[in-house]
Amino acid sequence: MQGKHTSLLMTEVKPNKVTWGALLSCVNTTEEFDIAELANRKLPNGEGLKRLRNIYRWFNHHEKAMEISKILDRPDFTNHTAGTSEWFDYQPLYFVNDPIT
């Protein structure tokens, strides 16, 4: 079951700025909770968005993956417009059914 889709490109808070809030606004179903958690991580150089896009591709959410690609391709996209900061706390992603070794 897929939730209502909100365009990432239409939910910008500031002109020419894309925020994590805008990204998370499109992730609104319980099945996609882990994807929202990943998007909320503070990874440099758009890595969080790239990983999120890849997860959408794996689960065949092609429209959302394409919208994230459009954000990553924007000339004004930088670490700070994506909500990252000088420091980040990277935690590896584990899926629910994966054994943690």
ChimeraX commands (.cxc) that place a marker at each C-alpha (Angstrom):
marker #1 position 0.00,0.00,0.00 radius 0.5
marker #1 position 1.44,3.29,-1.04 radius 0.5
marker #1 position 0.63,6.59,0.65 radius 0.5
marker #1 position -0.26,9.86,-0.95 radius 0.5
marker #1 position 2.68,11.14,-2.97 radius 0.5
marker #1 position 3.78,14.73,-2.43 radius 0.5
marker #1 position 6.14,16.17,-5.01 radius 0.5
marker #1 position 9.56,16.88,-3.54 radius 0.5
marker #1 position 10.07,19.72,-5.97 radius 0.5
marker #1 position 6.86,21.44,-4.85 radius 0.5
marker #1 position 7.57,21.39,-1.10 radius 0.5
marker #1 position 10.60,23.63,-0.89 radius 0.5
marker #1 position 10.66,25.78,2.21 radius 0.5
marker #1 position 13.02,28.47,0.89 radius 0.5
marker #1 position 13.65,29.49,-2.72 radius 0.5
marker #1 position 16.29,27.24,-4.29 radius 0.5
marker #1 position 16.68,25.23,-1.07 radius 0.5
marker #1 position 15.65,21.62,-0.60 radius 0.5
marker #1 position 15.27,20.51,3.00 radius 0.5
marker #1 position 15.04,17.15,4.73 radius 0.5
marker #1 position 11.50,18.13,5.75 radius 0.5
marker #1 position 10.54,18.40,2.10 radius 0.5
marker #1 position 12.08,15.02,1.42 radius 0.5
marker #1 position 10.40,13.36,4.38 radius 0.5
marker #1 position 7.02,14.81,3.42 radius 0.5
marker #1 position 6.86,12.31,0.56 radius 0.5
marker #1 position 7.54,9.37,2.87 radius 0.5
marker #1 position 4.29,8.93,4.72 radius 0.5
marker #1 position 3.43,5.25,4.97 radius 0.5
marker #1 position 4.41,2.84,7.72 radius 0.5
marker #1 position 5.95,0.49,5.14 radius 0.5
marker #1 position 8.43,3.24,4.30 radius 0.5
marker #1 position 9.43,4.06,7.88 radius 0.5
marker #1 position 12.97,2.72,7.42 radius 0.5
marker #1 position 13.36,4.85,4.30 radius 0.5
marker #1 position 12.37,7.95,6.26 radius 0.5
marker #1 position 14.92,7.07,8.92 radius 0.5
marker #1 position 17.62,6.81,6.28 radius 0.5
marker #1 position 16.67,10.17,4.76 radius 0.5
marker #1 position 16.97,11.78,8.16 radius 0.5
marker #1 position 20.61,10.73,8.56 radius 0.5
marker #1 position 23.19,13.48,8.14 radius 0.5
marker #1 position 25.46,12.17,5.40 radius 0.5
marker #1 position 27.79,14.45,3.42 radius 0.5
marker #1 position 27.69,15.22,-0.31 radius 0.5
marker #1 position 24.14,14.05,-0.84 radius 0.5
marker #1 position 24.94,10.47,0.23 radius 0.5
marker #1 position 21.72,10.23,2.23 radius 0.5
marker #1 position 19.68,11.22,-0.81 radius 0.5
marker #1 position 21.62,8.84,-3.06 radius 0.5
marker #1 position 21.00,5.94,-0.69 radius 0.5
marker #1 position 17.35,6.88,-0.37 radius 0.5
marker #1 position 17.01,7.00,-4.16 radius 0.5
marker #1 position 18.57,3.54,-4.44 radius 0.5
marker #1 position 16.18,2.11,-1.85 radius 0.5
marker #1 position 13.23,3.58,-3.76 radius 0.5
marker #1 position 14.58,1.90,-6.89 radius 0.5
marker #1 position 14.88,-1.44,-5.09 radius 0.5
marker #1 position 11.24,-1.21,-4.00 radius 0.5
marker #1 position 10.11,-0.02,-7.46 radius 0.5
marker #1 position 9.10,3.49,-6.37 radius 0.5
marker #1 position 10.40,4.88,-9.66 radius 0.5
marker #1 position 8.58,8.22,-9.48 radius 0.5
marker #1 position 10.12,9.05,-6.10 radius 0.5
marker #1 position 13.56,7.90,-7.26 radius 0.5
marker #1 position 13.29,10.19,-10.30 radius 0.5
marker #1 position 12.32,13.18,-8.15 radius 0.5
marker #1 position 15.31,12.60,-5.87 radius 0.5
marker #1 position 17.55,12.39,-8.96 radius 0.5
marker #1 position 16.23,15.79,-10.06 radius 0.5
marker #1 position 17.19,17.26,-6.68 radius 0.5
marker #1 position 20.68,15.73,-6.81 radius 0.5
marker #1 position 21.18,17.12,-10.33 radius 0.5
marker #1 position 20.23,20.68,-9.38 radius 0.5
marker #1 position 23.11,23.16,-9.69 radius 0.5
marker #1 position 22.21,24.73,-6.31 radius 0.5
marker #1 position 22.29,21.41,-4.45 radius 0.5
marker #1 position 24.99,21.41,-1.77 radius 0.5
marker #1 position 25.58,19.68,1.56 radius 0.5
marker #1 position 23.90,22.51,3.44 radius 0.5
marker #1 position 20.80,22.76,1.26 radius 0.5
marker #1 position 20.23,19.08,1.99 radius 0.5
marker #1 position 20.25,19.71,5.72 radius 0.5
marker #1 position 23.66,18.26,6.46 radius 0.5
marker #1 position 26.22,19.92,8.68 radius 0.5
marker #1 position 29.97,19.92,9.22 radius 0.5
marker #1 position 29.67,16.85,11.46 radius 0.5
marker #1 position 27.68,13.73,10.81 radius 0.5
marker #1 position 26.86,10.52,12.60 radius 0.5
marker #1 position 26.87,7.64,10.16 radius 0.5
marker #1 position 25.14,4.45,11.24 radius 0.5
marker #1 position 24.99,1.46,8.86 radius 0.5
marker #1 position 21.55,0.60,7.51 radius 0.5
marker #1 position 20.11,-2.73,8.60 radius 0.5
marker #1 position 16.93,-4.20,7.19 radius 0.5
marker #1 position 14.52,-5.85,9.61 radius 0.5
marker #1 position 15.12,-9.38,8.32 radius 0.5
marker #1 position 18.90,-9.06,8.05 radius 0.5
marker #1 position 20.91,-10.71,10.83 radius 0.5
marker #1 position 23.18,-8.28,12.60 radius 0.5
marker #1 position 26.65,-9.78,12.77 radius 0.5
marker link #1:1,2 radius 0.2
marker link #1:2,3 radius 0.2
marker link #1:3,4 radius 0.2
marker link #1:4,5 radius 0.2
marker link #1:5,6 radius 0.2
marker link #1:6,7 radius 0.2
marker link #1:7,8 radius 0.2
marker link #1:8,9 radius 0.2
marker link #1:9,10 radius 0.2
marker link #1:10,11 radius 0.2
marker link #1:11,12 radius 0.2
marker link #1:12,13 radius 0.2
marker link #1:13,14 radius 0.2
marker link #1:14,15 radius 0.2
marker link #1:15,16 radius 0.2
marker link #1:16,17 radius 0.2
marker link #1:17,18 radius 0.2
marker link #1:18,19 radius 0.2
marker link #1:19,20 radius 0.2
marker link #1:20,21 radius 0.2
marker link #1:21,22 radius 0.2
marker link #1:22,23 radius 0.2
marker link #1:23,24 radius 0.2
marker link #1:24,25 radius 0.2
marker link #1:25,26 radius 0.2
marker link #1:26,27 radius 0.2
marker link #1:27,28 radius 0.2
marker link #1:28,29 radius 0.2
marker link #1:29,30 radius 0.2
marker link #1:30,31 radius 0.2
marker link #1:31,32 radius 0.2
marker link #1:32,33 radius 0.2
marker link #1:33,34 radius 0.2
marker link #1:34,35 radius 0.2
marker link #1:35,36 radius 0.2
marker link #1:36,37 radius 0.2
marker link #1:37,38 radius 0.2
marker link #1:38,39 radius 0.2
marker link #1:39,40 radius 0.2
marker link #1:40,41 radius 0.2
marker link #1:41,42 radius 0.2
marker link #1:42,43 radius 0.2
marker link #1:43,44 radius 0.2
marker link #1:44,45 radius 0.2
marker link #1:45,46 radius 0.2
marker link #1:46,47 radius 0.2
marker link #1:47,48 radius 0.2
marker link #1:48,49 radius 0.2
marker link #1:49,50 radius 0.2
marker link #1:50,51 radius 0.2
marker link #1:51,52 radius 0.2
marker link #1:52,53 radius 0.2
marker link #1:53,54 radius 0.2
marker link #1:54,55 radius 0.2
marker link #1:55,56 radius 0.2
marker link #1:56,57 radius 0.2
marker link #1:57,58 radius 0.2
marker link #1:58,59 radius 0.2
marker link #1:59,60 radius 0.2
marker link #1:60,61 radius 0.2
marker link #1:61,62 radius 0.2
marker link #1:62,63 radius 0.2
marker link #1:63,64 radius 0.2
marker link #1:64,65 radius 0.2
marker link #1:65,66 radius 0.2
marker link #1:66,67 radius 0.2
marker link #1:67,68 radius 0.2
marker link #1:68,69 radius 0.2
marker link #1:69,70 radius 0.2
marker link #1:70,71 radius 0.2
marker link #1:71,72 radius 0.2
marker link #1:72,73 radius 0.2
marker link #1:73,74 radius 0.2
marker link #1:74,75 radius 0.2
marker link #1:75,76 radius 0.2
marker link #1:76,77 radius 0.2
marker link #1:77,78 radius 0.2
marker link #1:78,79 radius 0.2
marker link #1:79,80 radius 0.2
marker link #1:80,81 radius 0.2
marker link #1:81,82 radius 0.2
marker link #1:82,83 radius 0.2
marker link #1:83,84 radius 0.2
marker link #1:84,85 radius 0.2
marker link #1:85,86 radius 0.2
marker link #1:86,87 radius 0.2
marker link #1:87,88 radius 0.2
marker link #1:88,89 radius 0.2
marker link #1:89,90 radius 0.2
marker link #1:90,91 radius 0.2
marker link #1:91,92 radius 0.2
marker link #1:92,93 radius 0.2
marker link #1:93,94 radius 0.2
marker link #1:94,95 radius 0.2
marker link #1:95,96 radius 0.2
marker link #1:96,97 radius 0.2
marker link #1:97,98 radius 0.2
marker link #1:98,99 radius 0.2
marker link #1:99,100 radius 0.2
marker link #1:100,101 radius 0.2
view
